[in-house]
Amino acid sequence: MLYRFNTGGPMGGGVVTDAAGGRQYVAVSSGSPSDFWVIGHSGSPTIVVFALPRR
């Protein structure tokens, strides 16, 4: 494990990475729009973006 962060809900989707301006960014989705799929673990749907340090 390189990094741990509480997103406030379950990880509900994939991970996207991109680079801009010499930095790499990693975006993940958290939360669930419905209790149908994740019973008891809902949360507001949120996109969390992390920026990696510049090289």
N, CA, C and O atoms as CSV, one atom per row, in Angstrom:
chain,resi,resn,atom,element,x,y,z
A,1,MET,N,N,0.842,-1.159,0.000
A,1,MET,CA,C,0.000,0.000,0.000
A,1,MET,C,C,0.900,1.240,0.000
A,1,MET,O,O,1.813,1.359,0.817
A,2,LEU,N,N,0.627,2.150,-0.923
A,2,LEU,CA,C,1.410,3.375,-1.016
A,2,LEU,C,C,0.732,4.557,-0.328
A,2,LEU,O,O,1.396,5.459,0.185
A,3,TYR,N,N,-0.611,4.536,-0.326
A,3,TYR,CA,C,-1.345,5.672,0.226
A,3,TYR,C,C,-2.734,5.216,0.625
A,3,TYR,O,O,-3.343,4.394,-0.059
A,4,ARG,N,N,-3.237,5.746,1.729
A,4,ARG,CA,C,-4.585,5.415,2.175
A,4,ARG,C,C,-5.320,6.721,2.461
A,4,ARG,O,O,-4.775,7.634,3.080
A,5,PHE,N,N,-6.597,6.791,1.986
A,5,PHE,CA,C,-7.401,7.999,2.151
A,5,PHE,C,C,-8.856,7.598,2.346
A,5,PHE,O,O,-9.374,6.773,1.593
A,6,ASN,N,N,-9.520,8.166,3.341
A,6,ASN,CA,C,-10.928,7.880,3.580
A,6,ASN,C,C,-11.766,8.756,2.655
A,6,ASN,O,O,-11.823,9.973,2.831
A,7,THR,N,N,-12.412,8.141,1.677
A,7,THR,CA,C,-13.226,8.893,0.715
A,7,THR,C,C,-14.646,9.132,1.212
A,7,THR,O,O,-15.414,9.837,0.558
A,8,GLY,N,N,-15.007,8.560,2.354
A,8,GLY,CA,C,-16.332,8.762,2.903
A,8,GLY,C,C,-17.375,7.798,2.401
A,8,GLY,O,O,-18.544,7.914,2.767
A,9,GLY,N,N,-16.992,6.863,1.586
A,9,GLY,CA,C,-17.925,5.878,1.052
A,9,GLY,C,C,-17.166,4.785,0.341
A,9,GLY,O,O,-15.945,4.857,0.206
A,10,PRO,N,N,-17.886,3.760,-0.121
A,10,PRO,CA,C,-17.221,2.674,-0.842
A,10,PRO,C,C,-16.743,3.131,-2.215
A,10,PRO,O,O,-17.312,4.043,-2.815
A,11,MET,N,N,-15.703,2.491,-2.695
A,11,MET,CA,C,-15.212,2.777,-4.039
A,11,MET,C,C,-16.202,2.158,-5.012
A,11,MET,O,O,-16.357,0.938,-5.064
A,12,GLY,N,N,-16.881,3.021,-5.792
A,12,GLY,CA,C,-17.982,2.550,-6.611
A,12,GLY,C,C,-17.688,2.482,-8.088
A,12,GLY,O,O,-18.606,2.264,-8.879
A,13,GLY,N,N,-16.455,2.659,-8.490
A,13,GLY,CA,C,-16.181,2.643,-9.924
A,13,GLY,C,C,-14.709,2.449,-10.198
A,13,GLY,O,O,-13.946,2.029,-9.329
A,14,GLY,N,N,-14.327,2.758,-11.407
A,14,GLY,CA,C,-12.956,2.558,-11.820
A,14,GLY,C,C,-12.030,3.692,-11.424
A,14,GLY,O,O,-12.431,4.649,-10.761
A,15,VAL,N,N,-10.799,3.562,-11.841
A,15,VAL,CA,C,-9.753,4.552,-11.583
A,15,VAL,C,C,-9.324,5.128,-12.921
A,15,VAL,O,O,-9.145,4.392,-13.891
A,16,VAL,N,N,-9.159,6.447,-12.973
A,16,VAL,CA,C,-8.716,7.118,-14.193
A,16,VAL,C,C,-7.448,7.893,-13.869
A,16,VAL,O,O,-7.357,8.524,-12.816
A,17,THR,N,N,-6.473,7.849,-14.761
A,17,THR,CA,C,-5.251,8.611,-14.570
A,17,THR,C,C,-4.974,9.430,-15.821
A,17,THR,O,O,-5.259,8.997,-16.938
A,18,ASP,N,N,-4.411,10.623,-15.621
A,18,ASP,CA,C,-4.096,11.514,-16.736
A,18,ASP,C,C,-2.946,12.418,-16.310
A,18,ASP,O,O,-2.666,12.550,-15.118
A,19,ALA,N,N,-2.294,13.027,-17.259
A,19,ALA,CA,C,-1.199,13.951,-16.972
A,19,ALA,C,C,-1.482,15.287,-17.632
A,19,ALA,O,O,-1.972,15.347,-18.760
A,20,ALA,N,N,-1.167,16.364,-16.913
A,20,ALA,CA,C,-1.338,17.720,-17.438
A,20,ALA,C,C,-0.362,18.639,-16.724
A,20,ALA,O,O,-0.217,18.579,-15.503
A,21,GLY,N,N,0.294,19.472,-17.477
A,21,GLY,CA,C,1.208,20.442,-16.887
A,21,GLY,C,C,2.351,19.819,-16.108
A,21,GLY,O,O,2.829,20.400,-15.134
A,22,GLY,N,N,2.792,18.644,-16.527
A,22,GLY,CA,C,3.917,17.993,-15.865
A,22,GLY,C,C,3.543,17.237,-14.598
A,22,GLY,O,O,4.431,16.770,-13.883
A,23,ARG,N,N,2.252,17.103,-14.300
A,23,ARG,CA,C,1.814,16.354,-13.122
A,23,ARG,C,C,0.884,15.238,-13.542
A,23,ARG,O,O,0.156,15.358,-14.528
A,24,GLN,N,N,0.911,14.162,-12.797
A,24,GLN,CA,C,-0.015,13.067,-13.044
A,24,GLN,C,C,-1.141,13.152,-12.013
A,24,GLN,O,O,-0.906,13.433,-10.838
A,25,TYR,N,N,-2.374,12.904,-12.478
A,25,TYR,CA,C,-3.554,12.945,-11.636
A,25,TYR,C,C,-4.241,11.591,-11.663
A,25,TYR,O,O,-4.294,10.929,-12.700
A,26,VAL,N,N,-4.766,11.186,-10.517
A,26,VAL,CA,C,-5.504,9.931,-10.398
A,26,VAL,C,C,-6.880,10.274,-9.841
A,26,VAL,O,O,-6.979,10.894,-8.783
A,27,ALA,N,N,-7.946,9.877,-10.540
A,27,ALA,CA,C,-9.315,10.161,-10.110
A,27,ALA,C,C,-10.039,8.842,-9.833
A,27,ALA,O,O,-9.912,7.875,-10.585
A,28,VAL,N,N,-10.801,8.826,-8.737
A,28,VAL,CA,C,-11.577,7.644,-8.373
A,28,VAL,C,C,-12.990,8.084,-7.997
A,28,VAL,O,O,-13.202,9.222,-7.580
A,29,SER,N,N,-13.947,7.183,-8.145
A,29,SER,CA,C,-15.316,7.497,-7.727
A,29,SER,C,C,-15.602,6.798,-6.400
A,29,SER,O,O,-15.161,5.674,-6.160
A,30,SER,N,N,-16.344,7.488,-5.557
A,30,SER,CA,C,-16.670,6.975,-4.231
A,30,SER,C,C,-18.150,7.194,-3.972
A,30,SER,O,O,-18.758,8.112,-4.522
A,31,GLY,N,N,-18.727,6.343,-3.131
A,31,GLY,CA,C,-20.141,6.485,-2.791
A,31,GLY,C,C,-21.000,5.649,-3.711
A,31,GLY,O,O,-20.507,5.006,-4.638
A,32,SER,N,N,-22.288,5.669,-3.441
A,32,SER,CA,C,-23.231,4.885,-4.225
A,32,SER,C,C,-24.484,5.717,-4.456
A,32,SER,O,O,-25.048,6.244,-3.497
A,33,PRO,N,N,-24.931,5.850,-5.686
A,33,PRO,CA,C,-26.139,6.622,-5.943
A,33,PRO,C,C,-27.411,5.925,-5.470
A,33,PRO,O,O,-28.479,6.538,-5.438
A,34,SER,N,N,-27.304,4.654,-5.103
A,34,SER,CA,C,-28.476,3.880,-4.719
A,34,SER,C,C,-28.086,2.822,-3.695
A,34,SER,O,O,-26.976,2.291,-3.746
A,35,ASP,N,N,-28.980,2.514,-2.773
A,35,ASP,CA,C,-28.737,1.423,-1.829
A,35,ASP,C,C,-28.968,0.053,-2.465
A,35,ASP,O,O,-28.715,-0.975,-1.836
A,36,PHE,N,N,-29.448,0.038,-3.709
A,36,PHE,CA,C,-29.750,-1.233,-4.362
A,36,PHE,C,C,-28.509,-2.115,-4.491
A,36,PHE,O,O,-28.566,-3.308,-4.192
A,37,TRP,N,N,-27.390,-1.540,-4.933
A,37,TRP,CA,C,-26.172,-2.328,-5.187
A,37,TRP,C,C,-25.312,-2.487,-3.947
A,37,TRP,O,O,-24.689,-3.532,-3.758
A,38,VAL,N,N,-25.267,-1.480,-3.107
A,38,VAL,CA,C,-24.383,-1.511,-1.941
A,38,VAL,C,C,-25.245,-1.313,-0.697
A,38,VAL,O,O,-25.326,-0.203,-0.171
A,39,ILE,N,N,-25.870,-2.351,-0.238
A,39,ILE,CA,C,-26.810,-2.261,0.881
A,39,ILE,C,C,-26.056,-1.901,2.154
A,39,ILE,O,O,-25.100,-2.572,2.540
A,40,GLY,N,N,-26.508,-0.826,2.797
A,40,GLY,CA,C,-25.916,-0.401,4.055
A,40,GLY,C,C,-24.635,0.400,3.919
A,40,GLY,O,O,-24.080,0.835,4.928
A,41,HIS,N,N,-24.157,0.605,2.720
A,41,HIS,CA,C,-22.913,1.348,2.518
A,41,HIS,C,C,-23.105,2.445,1.478
A,41,HIS,O,O,-22.312,2.566,0.544
A,42,SER,N,N,-24.143,3.232,1.638
A,42,SER,CA,C,-24.373,4.287,0.663
A,42,SER,C,C,-23.510,5.492,1.008
A,42,SER,O,O,-22.806,5.491,2.018
A,43,GLY,N,N,-23.564,6.467,0.212
A,43,GLY,CA,C,-22.824,7.713,0.403
A,43,GLY,C,C,-23.039,8.562,-0.821
A,43,GLY,O,O,-23.358,8.045,-1.892
A,44,SER,N,N,-22.871,9.834,-0.679
A,44,SER,CA,C,-23.041,10.722,-1.825
A,44,SER,C,C,-22.035,10.367,-2.909
A,44,SER,O,O,-20.852,10.200,-2.613
A,45,PRO,N,N,-22.477,10.247,-4.158
A,45,PRO,CA,C,-21.540,9.985,-5.241
A,45,PRO,C,C,-20.534,11.132,-5.337
A,45,PRO,O,O,-20.922,12.297,-5.428
A,46,THR,N,N,-19.272,10.809,-5.318
A,46,THR,CA,C,-18.206,11.806,-5.290
A,46,THR,C,C,-17.061,11.357,-6.177
A,46,THR,O,O,-16.752,10.168,-6.248
A,47,ILE,N,N,-16.430,12.308,-6.855
A,47,ILE,CA,C,-15.192,12.043,-7.588
A,47,ILE,C,C,-14.061,12.654,-6.767
A,47,ILE,O,O,-14.104,13.835,-6.422
A,48,VAL,N,N,-13.064,11.855,-6.461
A,48,VAL,CA,C,-11.908,12.310,-5.684
A,48,VAL,C,C,-10.704,12.289,-6.614
A,48,VAL,O,O,-10.431,11.278,-7.260
A,49,VAL,N,N,-9.983,13.410,-6.682
A,49,VAL,CA,C,-8.819,13.514,-7.570
A,49,VAL,C,C,-7.571,13.750,-6.729
A,49,VAL,O,O,-7.541,14.630,-5.869
A,50,PHE,N,N,-6.555,12.960,-6.989
A,50,PHE,CA,C,-5.266,13.085,-6.309
A,50,PHE,C,C,-4.227,13.534,-7.325
A,50,PHE,O,O,-4.235,13.080,-8.469
A,51,ALA,N,N,-3.333,14.423,-6.913
A,51,ALA,CA,C,-2.226,14.869,-7.763
A,51,ALA,C,C,-0.939,14.278,-7.228
A,51,ALA,O,O,-0.624,14.428,-6.047
A,52,LEU,N,N,-0.198,13.609,-8.089
A,52,LEU,CA,C,1.082,13.059,-7.689
A,52,LEU,C,C,2.141,14.167,-7.695
A,52,LEU,O,O,2.004,15.147,-8.427
A,53,PRO,N,N,3.192,14.016,-6.886
A,53,PRO,CA,C,4.235,15.050,-6.839
A,53,PRO,C,C,4.907,15.211,-8.202
A,53,PRO,O,O,5.008,14.263,-8.981
A,54,ARG,N,N,5.356,16.414,-8.464
A,54,ARG,CA,C,6.101,16.672,-9.705
A,54,ARG,C,C,7.442,15.964,-9.641
A,54,ARG,O,O,8.022,15.780,-8.571
A,55,ARG,N,N,7.911,15.577,-10.801
A,55,ARG,CA,C,9.234,14.924,-10.862
A,55,ARG,C,C,10.290,15.951,-11.122
A,55,ARG,O,O,11.470,15.614,-11.210
